Amino acid sequence: MLDHKLDVLTKVGFTLGGGLFGVLYGDYSVIMGVLAGMMVADYITGMLAGGRKAGLSSKVGYIGIKRKLAMLIIVSMGHGVDLLLGTQGLWRDLACGFYIGNEALSVLENVARLDVLVPIKLKQVLTRLIDEDQLQKDQEEGK
């Protein structure tokens, strides 16, 4: 009896979770999967680097989780703009692409703190992409 109730609760949970994902982010796309993978990789490499250099801190980990939730809110907002404009994932995917670059750069920084060699060209490309985006934002704000 308990197994049946647990089975039903599991199915209901996954159904509700999938429905919520669909409302917030639209259809599953590869770019969303890549973003999720990068977020997990950044969190894990951050814990590894933090544990090696300064010791693990639940406060720092909590800040990392809050930062990732904020990214997902921005991605969800991009999906909302897509729905309003009928742009079929353009704004959501742009937000995902930006955050993928940001997370990838963070992963490279984390592994460098672990004394792992980092491909310099890859780091240069990611840094340039992020810097160009920041330059564009500054120009739009009149800085």
OpenMM code with the backbone's topology and positions (N, CA, C; nanometers):
from openmm import Vec3, app, unit

residues = "MET LEU ASP HIS LYS LEU ASP VAL LEU THR LYS VAL GLY PHE THR LEU GLY GLY GLY LEU PHE GLY VAL LEU TYR GLY ASP TYR SER VAL ILE MET GLY VAL LEU ALA GLY MET MET VAL ALA ASP TYR ILE THR GLY MET LEU ALA GLY GLY ARG LYS ALA GLY LEU SER SER LYS VAL GLY TYR ILE GLY ILE LYS ARG LYS LEU ALA MET LEU ILE ILE VAL SER MET GLY HIS GLY VAL ASP LEU LEU LEU GLY THR GLN GLY LEU TRP ARG ASP LEU ALA CYS GLY PHE TYR ILE GLY ASN GLU ALA LEU SER VAL LEU GLU ASN VAL ALA ARG LEU ASP VAL LEU VAL PRO ILE LYS LEU LYS GLN VAL LEU THR ARG LEU ILE ASP GLU ASP GLN LEU GLN LYS ASP GLN GLU GLU GLY LYS".split()
positions = [
    Vec3(0.0824, -0.1201, 0.0000),
    Vec3(0.0000, 0.0000, 0.0000),
    Vec3(0.0864, 0.1259, 0.0000),
    Vec3(0.1915, 0.1247, 0.0848),
    Vec3(0.2807, 0.2393, 0.0933),
    Vec3(0.3554, 0.2590, -0.0386),
    Vec3(0.3961, 0.1493, -0.1034),
    Vec3(0.4652, 0.1576, -0.2318),
    Vec3(0.3768, 0.2220, -0.3374),
    Vec3(0.2480, 0.1894, -0.3378),
    Vec3(0.1542, 0.2468, -0.4344),
    Vec3(0.1398, 0.3968, -0.4110),
    Vec3(0.1282, 0.4381, -0.2854),
    Vec3(0.1144, 0.5813, -0.2550),
    Vec3(0.2405, 0.6573, -0.2955),
    Vec3(0.3551, 0.5987, -0.2688),
    Vec3(0.4812, 0.6621, -0.3061),
    Vec3(0.4925, 0.6730, -0.4578),
    Vec3(0.4496, 0.5693, -0.5284),
    Vec3(0.4512, 0.5699, -0.6743),
    Vec3(0.3612, 0.6807, -0.7288),
    Vec3(0.2421, 0.6939, -0.6725),
    Vec3(0.1482, 0.7968, -0.7170),
    Vec3(0.2048, 0.9360, -0.6876),
    Vec3(0.2600, 0.9556, -0.5681),
    Vec3(0.3177, 1.0848, -0.5320),
    Vec3(0.4344, 1.1213, -0.6231),
    Vec3(0.5158, 1.0233, -0.6570),
    Vec3(0.6277, 1.0475, -0.7476),
    Vec3(0.5778, 1.0905, -0.8844),
    Vec3(0.4791, 1.0222, -0.9366),
    Vec3(0.4244, 1.0569, -1.0681),
    Vec3(0.3606, 1.1948, -1.0668),
    Vec3(0.2863, 1.2250, -0.9612),
    Vec3(0.2242, 1.3569, -0.9494),
    Vec3(0.3320, 1.4649, -0.9409),
    Vec3(0.4357, 1.4391, -0.8634),
    Vec3(0.5444, 1.5366, -0.8493),
    Vec3(0.6136, 1.5657, -0.9815),
    Vec3(0.6452, 1.4602, -1.0559),
    Vec3(0.7102, 1.4805, -1.1851),
    Vec3(0.6173, 1.5491, -1.2846),
    Vec3(0.4897, 1.5179, -1.2800),
    Vec3(0.3935, 1.5815, -1.3694),
    Vec3(0.3826, 1.7307, -1.3400),
    Vec3(0.3715, 1.7654, -1.2122),
    Vec3(0.3631, 1.9062, -1.1737),
    Vec3(0.4925, 1.9798, -1.2063),
    Vec3(0.6053, 1.9146, -1.1795),
    Vec3(0.7346, 1.9764, -1.2105),
    Vec3(0.7518, 2.0008, -1.3598),
    Vec3(0.7144, 1.9036, -1.4404),
    Vec3(0.7232, 1.9194, -1.5860),
    Vec3(0.6299, 2.0271, -1.6369),
    Vec3(0.5093, 2.0333, -1.5797),
    Vec3(0.4146, 2.1378, -1.6190),
    Vec3(0.4665, 2.2759, -1.5836),
    Vec3(0.5237, 2.2897, -1.4637),
    Vec3(0.5801, 2.4175, -1.4207),
    Vec3(0.6970, 2.4575, -1.5098),
    Vec3(0.7821, 2.3598, -1.5444),
    Vec3(0.8927, 2.3879, -1.6354),
    Vec3(0.8397, 2.4407, -1.7685),
    Vec3(0.7357, 2.3769, -1.8212),
    Vec3(0.6791, 2.4190, -1.9489),
    Vec3(0.6230, 2.5604, -1.9443),
    Vec3(0.5578, 2.5944, -1.8350),
    Vec3(0.5016, 2.7293, -1.8202),
    Vec3(0.6134, 2.8326, -1.8112),
    Vec3(0.7160, 2.8035, -1.7319),
    Vec3(0.8225, 2.9013, -1.7091),
    Vec3(0.9207, 2.9133, -1.8246),
    Vec3(0.9510, 2.8011, -1.8936),
    Vec3(1.0593, 2.8013, -1.9915),
    Vec3(1.0205, 2.7544, -2.1302),
    Vec3(0.8969, 2.7127, -2.1515),
    Vec3(0.8568, 2.6640, -2.2824),
    Vec3(0.9035, 2.5220, -2.3055),
    Vec3(0.9068, 2.4833, -2.4301),
    Vec3(0.9504, 2.3490, -2.4654),
    Vec3(1.0960, 2.3285, -2.4267),
    Vec3(1.1295, 2.2040, -2.3963),
    Vec3(1.2694, 2.1722, -2.3674),
    Vec3(1.3514, 2.1962, -2.4931),
    Vec3(1.4652, 2.2578, -2.4763),
    Vec3(1.5568, 2.2755, -2.5882),
    Vec3(1.6962, 2.2337, -2.5424),
    Vec3(1.7803, 2.2042, -2.6373),
    Vec3(1.9167, 2.1622, -2.6066),
    Vec3(1.9888, 2.2712, -2.5288),
    Vec3(1.9659, 2.3958, -2.5646),
    Vec3(2.0365, 2.5055, -2.4987),
    Vec3(1.9997, 2.5136, -2.3497),
    Vec3(1.8758, 2.4777, -2.3145),
    Vec3(1.8372, 2.4741, -2.1729),
    Vec3(1.9110, 2.3612, -2.1012),
    Vec3(1.9268, 2.2484, -2.1675),
    Vec3(2.0010, 2.1375, -2.1094),
    Vec3(2.1477, 2.1718, -2.0899),
    Vec3(2.2056, 2.2422, -2.1868),
    Vec3(2.3455, 2.2836, -2.1753),
    Vec3(2.3603, 2.3822, -2.0590),
    Vec3(2.2678, 2.4759, -2.0467),
    Vec3(2.2726, 2.5712, -1.9359),
    Vec3(2.2644, 2.4982, -1.8021),
    Vec3(2.1733, 2.4045, -1.7904),
    Vec3(2.1607, 2.3283, -1.6653),
    Vec3(2.2904, 2.2539, -1.6340),
    Vec3(2.3493, 2.1925, -1.7359),
    Vec3(2.4753, 2.1224, -1.7165),
    Vec3(2.5875, 2.2156, -1.6740),
    Vec3(2.5933, 2.3331, -1.7347),
    Vec3(2.6962, 2.4317, -1.6978),
    Vec3(2.6759, 2.4815, -1.5546),
    Vec3(2.5502, 2.4999, -1.5153),
    Vec3(2.5233, 2.5454, -1.3785),
    Vec3(2.5700, 2.4412, -1.2768),
    Vec3(2.5422, 2.3158, -1.3053),
    Vec3(2.5854, 2.2082, -1.2157),
    Vec3(2.7381, 2.2007, -1.2131),
    Vec3(2.8011, 2.2086, -1.3309),
    Vec3(2.9472, 2.2028, -1.3380),
    Vec3(3.0109, 2.3186, -1.2623),
    Vec3(2.9528, 2.4380, -1.2747),
    Vec3(3.0062, 2.5537, -1.2035),
    Vec3(2.9942, 2.5346, -1.0528),
    Vec3(2.8801, 2.4861, -1.0089),
    Vec3(2.8595, 2.4674, -0.8653),
    Vec3(2.9570, 2.3635, -0.8099),
    Vec3(2.9718, 2.2521, -0.8814),
    Vec3(3.0618, 2.1455, -0.8341),
    Vec3(3.2069, 2.1926, -0.8349),
    Vec3(3.2512, 2.2547, -0.9446),
    Vec3(3.3907, 2.3006, -0.9490),
    Vec3(3.4140, 2.4126, -0.8475),
    Vec3(3.3120, 2.4939, -0.8216),
    Vec3(3.3247, 2.5969, -0.7185),
    Vec3(3.3429, 2.5362, -0.5811),
    Vec3(3.2681, 2.4295, -0.5525),
    Vec3(3.2840, 2.3610, -0.4231),
    Vec3(3.4228, 2.2976, -0.4131),
    Vec3(3.4685, 2.2357, -0.5220),
    Vec3(3.6009, 2.1732, -0.5205),
    Vec3(3.7100, 2.2776, -0.4980),
    Vec3(3.7020, 2.3884, -0.5713),
    Vec3(3.8029, 2.4939, -0.5571),
    Vec3(3.7941, 2.5594, -0.4197),
    Vec3(3.6745, 2.5831, -0.3709),
    Vec3(3.6577, 2.6431, -0.2392),
    Vec3(3.7071, 2.5521, -0.1291),
    Vec3(3.6844, 2.4237, -0.1435),
    Vec3(3.7296, 2.3275, -0.0441),
    Vec3(3.8799, 2.3166, -0.0399),
    Vec3(3.9438, 2.3391, -0.1522),
    Vec3(4.0894, 2.3256, -0.1583),
    Vec3(4.1598, 2.4505, -0.1064),
    Vec3(4.1091, 2.5674, -0.1417),
    Vec3(4.1797, 2.6916, -0.1106),
    Vec3(4.1400, 2.7513, 0.0241),
    Vec3(4.0097, 2.7651, 0.0490),
    Vec3(3.9675, 2.8390, 0.1683),
    Vec3(3.8762, 2.7592, 0.2597),
    Vec3(3.8438, 2.6390, 0.2223),
    Vec3(3.7481, 2.5619, 0.3009),
    Vec3(3.6072, 2.5870, 0.2508),
    Vec3(3.5223, 2.4884, 0.2654),
    Vec3(3.3844, 2.5012, 0.2185),
    Vec3(3.3057, 2.5926, 0.3111),
    Vec3(3.2171, 2.6711, 0.2523),
    Vec3(3.1344, 2.7629, 0.3302),
    Vec3(2.9907, 2.7492, 0.2830),
    Vec3(2.9012, 2.7202, 0.3759),
    Vec3(2.7606, 2.7080, 0.3371),
    Vec3(2.7067, 2.8423, 0.2911),
    Vec3(2.7587, 2.9513, 0.3444),
    Vec3(2.7137, 3.0850, 0.3038),
    Vec3(2.7500, 3.1117, 0.1578),
    Vec3(2.8723, 3.0759, 0.1198),
    Vec3(2.9151, 3.0945, -0.0192),
    Vec3(2.8331, 3.0043, -0.1113),
    Vec3(2.8088, 2.8801, -0.0693),
    Vec3(2.7266, 2.7891, -0.1491),
    Vec3(2.5853, 2.8414, -0.1668),
    Vec3(2.5297, 2.8988, -0.0608),
    Vec3(2.3953, 2.9552, -0.0665),
    Vec3(2.3902, 3.0724, -0.1638),
    Vec3(2.4937, 3.1553, -0.1629),
    Vec3(2.4989, 3.2680, -0.2566),
    Vec3(2.5041, 3.2163, -0.4002),
    Vec3(2.5801, 3.1079, -0.4235),
    Vec3(2.5874, 3.0490, -0.5576),
    Vec3(2.4526, 2.9980, -0.6044),
    Vec3(2.3782, 2.9357, -0.5145),
    Vec3(2.2450, 2.8859, -0.5505),
    Vec3(2.1512, 3.0027, -0.5800),
    Vec3(2.1561, 3.1078, -0.4991),
    Vec3(2.0722, 3.2257, -0.5244),
    Vec3(2.1053, 3.2877, -0.6597),
    Vec3(2.2329, 3.2915, -0.6942),
    Vec3(2.2753, 3.3475, -0.8224),
    Vec3(2.2182, 3.2653, -0.9383),
    Vec3(2.2214, 3.1352, -0.9250),
    Vec3(2.1689, 3.0490, -1.0309),
    Vec3(2.0169, 3.0602, -1.0420),
    Vec3(1.9482, 3.0728, -0.9302),
    Vec3(1.8034, 3.0947, -0.9352),
    Vec3(1.7703, 3.2270, -1.0046),
    Vec3(1.8507, 3.3297, -0.9777),
    Vec3(1.8291, 3.4587, -1.0448),
    Vec3(1.8486, 3.4446, -1.1957),
    Vec3(1.9474, 3.3653, -1.2383),
    Vec3(1.9677, 3.3414, -1.3816),
    Vec3(1.8450, 3.2748, -1.4426),
    Vec3(1.7921, 3.1751, -1.3720),
    Vec3(1.6736, 3.1053, -1.4234),
    Vec3(1.5526, 3.1977, -1.4316),
    Vec3(1.5435, 3.2939, -1.3410),
    Vec3(1.4349, 3.3926, -1.3485),
    Vec3(1.4497, 3.4773, -1.4743),
    Vec3(1.5736, 3.5181, -1.5054),
    Vec3(1.5966, 3.5970, -1.6275),
    Vec3(1.5633, 3.5141, -1.7522),
    Vec3(1.6013, 3.3876, -1.7524),
    Vec3(1.5682, 3.2998, -1.8660),
    Vec3(1.4164, 3.2871, -1.8797),
    Vec3(1.3475, 3.2743, -1.7670),
    Vec3(1.2017, 3.2664, -1.7692),
    Vec3(1.1406, 3.3962, -1.8231),
    Vec3(1.2001, 3.5089, -1.7860),
    Vec3(1.1523, 3.6372, -1.8396),
    Vec3(1.1705, 3.6421, -1.9913),
    Vec3(1.2825, 3.5882, -2.0391),
    Vec3(1.3039, 3.5817, -2.1835),
    Vec3(1.1959, 3.4999, -2.2515),
    Vec3(1.1549, 3.3906, -2.1876),
    Vec3(1.0452, 3.3096, -2.2426),
    Vec3(0.9160, 3.3910, -2.2456),
    Vec3(0.8927, 3.4697, -2.1415),
    Vec3(0.7733, 3.5549, -2.1395),
    Vec3(0.7744, 3.6559, -2.2534),
    Vec3(0.8903, 3.7149, -2.2798),
    Vec3(0.9025, 3.8087, -2.3925),
    Vec3(0.8769, 3.7360, -2.5235),
    Vec3(0.9286, 3.6155, -2.5354),
    Vec3(0.9033, 3.5346, -2.6556),
    Vec3(0.7540, 3.5121, -2.6766),
    Vec3(0.6825, 3.4824, -2.5693),
    Vec3(0.5382, 3.4610, -2.5804),
    Vec3(0.4669, 3.5882, -2.6256),
    Vec3(0.5084, 3.7015, -2.5715),
    Vec3(0.4458, 3.8291, -2.6079),
    Vec3(0.4734, 3.8682, -2.7524),
    Vec3(0.5968, 3.8453, -2.7968),
    Vec3(0.6368, 3.8886, -2.9310),
    Vec3(0.6224, 3.7796, -3.0366),
    Vec3(0.5971, 3.6576, -2.9942),
    Vec3(0.5868, 3.5470, -3.0898),
    Vec3(0.7198, 3.5126, -3.1534),
    Vec3(0.8294, 3.5251, -3.0784),
    Vec3(0.9625, 3.5052, -3.1349),
    Vec3(1.0160, 3.3635, -3.1173),
    Vec3(0.9357, 3.2716, -3.0704),
    Vec3(0.9652, 3.1280, -3.0669),
    Vec3(1.1003, 3.0934, -3.0044),
    Vec3(1.1253, 3.1430, -2.8847),
    Vec3(1.2445, 3.1038, -2.8099),
    Vec3(1.3664, 3.1910, -2.8287),
    Vec3(1.3578, 3.2946, -2.9099),
    Vec3(1.4737, 3.3789, -2.9381),
    Vec3(1.5305, 3.4418, -2.8107),
    Vec3(1.4483, 3.5098, -2.7342),
    Vec3(1.4962, 3.5814, -2.6153),
    Vec3(1.5377, 3.4849, -2.5044),
    Vec3(1.4641, 3.3763, -2.4894),
    Vec3(1.5034, 3.2751, -2.3911),
    Vec3(1.6394, 3.2177, -2.4268),
    Vec3(1.6588, 3.1851, -2.5548),
    Vec3(1.7838, 3.1248, -2.5982),
    Vec3(1.8998, 3.2239, -2.5911),
    Vec3(1.8734, 3.3526, -2.6157),
    Vec3(1.9782, 3.4532, -2.6002),
    Vec3(2.0230, 3.4623, -2.4550),
    Vec3(1.9267, 3.4628, -2.3630),
    Vec3(1.9609, 3.4659, -2.2208),
    Vec3(2.0402, 3.3407, -2.1835),
    Vec3(1.9959, 3.2258, -2.2320),
    Vec3(2.0674, 3.1004, -2.2042),
    Vec3(2.2098, 3.1068, -2.2575),
    Vec3(2.2259, 3.1556, -2.3786),
    Vec3(2.3583, 3.1641, -2.4394),
    Vec3(2.4526, 3.2516, -2.3586),
    Vec3(2.4019, 3.3656, -2.3119),
    Vec3(2.4835, 3.4539, -2.2293),
    Vec3(2.5263, 3.3830, -2.1013),
    Vec3(2.4304, 3.3195, -2.0346),
    Vec3(2.4626, 3.2537, -1.9078),
    Vec3(2.5493, 3.1296, -1.9265),
    Vec3(2.5378, 3.0624, -2.0413),
    Vec3(2.6272, 2.9503, -2.0697),
    Vec3(2.7717, 2.9998, -2.0777),
    Vec3(2.7923, 3.1106, -2.1477),
    Vec3(2.9262, 3.1686, -2.1556),
    Vec3(2.9787, 3.2089, -2.0190),
    Vec3(2.8929, 3.2707, -1.9411),
    Vec3(2.9301, 3.3150, -1.8070),
    Vec3(2.9654, 3.1957, -1.7178),
    Vec3(2.8834, 3.0924, -1.7213),
    Vec3(2.9084, 2.9733, -1.6395),
    Vec3(3.0339, 2.9006, -1.6863),
    Vec3(3.0557, 2.8936, -1.8180),
    Vec3(3.1745, 2.8268, -1.8711),
    Vec3(3.3010, 2.8988, -1.8250),
    Vec3(3.2992, 3.0308, -1.8271),
    Vec3(3.4139, 3.1074, -1.7793),
    Vec3(3.4369, 3.0831, -1.6307),
    Vec3(3.3301, 3.0756, -1.5552),
    Vec3(3.3412, 3.0483, -1.4120),
    Vec3(3.3992, 2.9095, -1.3866),
    Vec3(3.3569, 2.8110, -1.4664),
    Vec3(3.4130, 2.6758, -1.4537),
    Vec3(3.5634, 2.6796, -1.4815),
    Vec3(3.6037, 2.7503, -1.5861),
    Vec3(3.7466, 2.7599, -1.6185),
    Vec3(3.8242, 2.8255, -1.5044),
    Vec3(3.7674, 2.9299, -1.4460),
    Vec3(3.8346, 2.9951, -1.3330),
    Vec3(3.8447, 2.9006, -1.2136),
    Vec3(3.7377, 2.8248, -1.1882),
    Vec3(3.7393, 2.7308, -1.0760),
    Vec3(3.8445, 2.6223, -1.0949),
    Vec3(3.8516, 2.5654, -1.2150),
    Vec3(3.9487, 2.4584, -1.2361),
    Vec3(4.0913, 2.5134, -1.2380),
    Vec3(4.1092, 2.6380, -1.2798),
    Vec3(4.2422, 2.6993, -1.2738),
    Vec3(4.2866, 2.7129, -1.1282),
    Vec3(4.1913, 2.7419, -1.0377),
    Vec3(4.2238, 2.7503, -0.8949),
    Vec3(4.2618, 2.6128, -0.8394),
    Vec3(4.2234, 2.5076, -0.9102),
    Vec3(4.2612, 2.3712, -0.8717),
    Vec3(4.3924, 2.3287, -0.9385),
    Vec3(4.4593, 2.4243, -1.0026),
    Vec3(4.5863, 2.4010, -1.0725),
    Vec3(4.5711, 2.3085, -1.1925),
    Vec3(4.4552, 2.3132, -1.2574),
    Vec3(4.4328, 2.2406, -1.3821),
    Vec3(4.4613, 2.3383, -1.4966),
    Vec3(4.5367, 2.2939, -1.5950),
    Vec3(4.5661, 2.3804, -1.7087),
    Vec3(4.4377, 2.4139, -1.7835),
    Vec3(4.4239, 2.5402, -1.8211),
    Vec3(4.3051, 2.5885, -1.8905),
    Vec3(4.3459, 2.6338, -2.0301),
    Vec3(4.2754, 2.5887, -2.1336),
    Vec3(4.3078, 2.6352, -2.2699),
    Vec3(4.2917, 2.7875, -2.2793),
    Vec3(4.4020, 2.8576, -2.3004),
    Vec3(4.4020, 3.0040, -2.2973),
    Vec3(4.3108, 3.0625, -2.4049),
    Vec3(4.3079, 3.0009, -2.5229),
    Vec3(4.2220, 3.0530, -2.6307),
    Vec3(4.0745, 3.0451, -2.5917),
    Vec3(4.0361, 2.9358, -2.5278),
    Vec3(3.8970, 2.9214, -2.4844),
    Vec3(3.8618, 3.0299, -2.3829),
    Vec3(3.9503, 3.0536, -2.2892),
    Vec3(3.9255, 3.1574, -2.1888),
    Vec3(3.9193, 3.2951, -2.2546),
    Vec3(4.0067, 3.3209, -2.3514),
    Vec3(4.0065, 3.4496, -2.4209),
    Vec3(3.8757, 3.4715, -2.4959),
    Vec3(3.8272, 3.3693, -2.5641),
    Vec3(3.7018, 3.3811, -2.6396),
    Vec3(3.5849, 3.4080, -2.5454),
    Vec3(3.5763, 3.3322, -2.4354),
    Vec3(3.4670, 3.3514, -2.3408),
    Vec3(3.4731, 3.4889, -2.2758),
    Vec3(3.5936, 3.5329, -2.2400),
    Vec3(3.6095, 3.6653, -2.1788),
    Vec3(3.5690, 3.7736, -2.2766),
    Vec3(3.6085, 3.7591, -2.4018),
    Vec3(3.5745, 3.8598, -2.5023),
    Vec3(3.4236, 3.8661, -2.5238),
    Vec3(3.3571, 3.7513, -2.5286),
    Vec3(3.2120, 3.7504, -2.5458),
    Vec3(3.1425, 3.8227, -2.4310),
    Vec3(3.1870, 3.7963, -2.3095),
    Vec3(3.1253, 3.8596, -2.1932),
    Vec3(3.1585, 4.0081, -2.1902),
    Vec3(3.2832, 4.0452, -2.2228),
    Vec3(3.3229, 4.1862, -2.2235),
    Vec3(3.2469, 4.2649, -2.3294),
    Vec3(3.2265, 4.2051, -2.4477),
    Vec3(3.1517, 4.2733, -2.5532),
    Vec3(3.0076, 4.2958, -2.5112),
    Vec3(2.9489, 4.1991, -2.4409),
    Vec3(2.8126, 4.2146, -2.3924),
    Vec3(2.8058, 4.3267, -2.2891),
    Vec3(2.9045, 4.3347, -2.1996),
    Vec3(2.9075, 4.4401, -2.0989),
    Vec3(2.9274, 4.5758, -2.1654),
    Vec3(3.0135, 4.5831, -2.2673),
    Vec3(3.0357, 4.7075, -2.3405),
    Vec3(2.9062, 4.7550, -2.4043),
    Vec3(2.8303, 4.6618, -2.4633),
    Vec3(2.7029, 4.6978, -2.5259),
    Vec3(2.6055, 4.7501, -2.4210),
    Vec3(2.5989, 4.6864, -2.3036),
    Vec3(2.5098, 4.7328, -2.1967),
    Vec3(2.5487, 4.8730, -2.1512),
    Vec3(2.6802, 4.8971, -2.1366),
    Vec3(2.7273, 5.0286, -2.0941),
    Vec3(2.6904, 5.1356, -2.1953),
    Vec3(2.7027, 5.1015, -2.3246),
    Vec3(2.6679, 5.1981, -2.4303),
    Vec3(2.5182, 5.2281, -2.4279),
    Vec3(2.4351, 5.1260, -2.4039),
    Vec3(2.2905, 5.1465, -2.3977),
    Vec3(2.2504, 5.2327, -2.2784),
    Vec3(2.3263, 5.2224, -2.1678),
    Vec3(2.2964, 5.3004, -2.0488),
    Vec3(2.3604, 5.4376, -2.0522),
    Vec3(2.4405, 5.4656, -2.1568),
    Vec3(2.5039, 5.5962, -2.1709),
    Vec3(2.6253, 5.6143, -2.0846),
    Vec3(2.6907, 5.5073, -2.0458),
    Vec3(2.8130, 5.5181, -1.9636),
    Vec3(2.9331, 5.5427, -2.0497),
] * unit.nanometer
topology = app.Topology()
chain = topology.addChain("A")
for resn in residues:
    res = topology.addResidue(resn, chain)
    for name in ("N", "CA", "C"):
        topology.addAtom(name, app.Element.getBySymbol(name[0]), res)
